[in-house]
Amino acid sequence: LATTCNCDRVGRHHCPHETTRIYENSGGSCATTEYLEKYPTYGSVLPPQSLKPKEEFRAYRGKMEGITTFK
């Protein structure tokens, strides 16, 4: 029986079927666990925060003005 995917009012994708988990039963080690085994925590020092921009930040995507300095 085929299932169809849905989009909500905001346009976000929602599938009624289960997600595919490619690493669930692969038998490989978790990268985070392996990292913590090689480099244990040092006292109360936390790992650095990610420099990746937050998902909630969206750059202005409006139309640019028609002026330019290019000749």
N, C-alpha and C positions, 0 to 999 in steps of 0.2 A: 504494500500500500504506500503510495507516494505522499509525502507531506510537502506543503508549500511554505516558503519563508514569508514573514510579515514585516512590515515597517510601521512604527508607531507614528503619532502625529508630528513628531519632530524630525522624522526621517531616519531614526535609528533602527538598525536591523535586528530582528528577533526571530530566531528559528524555534519552532515547536519541538524539533527533534533534539536528541542529546548531542552535546559537543564531542568532537573527536579529541582524544587525549593521546598524543603520540608518545609521551614519555612515561605514561602511567605504569606499564608493565614491561618496560624495555630492559630492566636489569642494570642499567647504567647508574652511575653515582650522580647525585645532585651537585651542581656546580657550587652552590652556596655552601653545602656541607663540606665539600672538598676544600674550598677556600678557607673555611674556618678551621679545618684540621691543619692546614699548612701554616696559617697565620692566625693564631689564637688572639682573642681580645686582650687589650692591654689596659688593665685597671678599669677606670670609668670612661675611657676615651671611646667615643662612638666612631663608626666608620664615616667617611666623608659623604655628604649629601650629593645626589646626582646633579649634574649640571644640565641635564636634559630639560627643556622647557616644559612647564606644566601643561597638561591637556586643556585646562580651563582657559588658558591664555590664547586668544586668537588675534592675529594681526589684522589690521584694517584691510578688508578686501574690496573696498569700494573702487570706483573708477577714478583713475588719475586725471589730473588736469591736462589739457592739450598743449602745455607749454614745455619747451625744451631748450637746453643750451647747446645742443648738437647742431653743427652747421654743415 
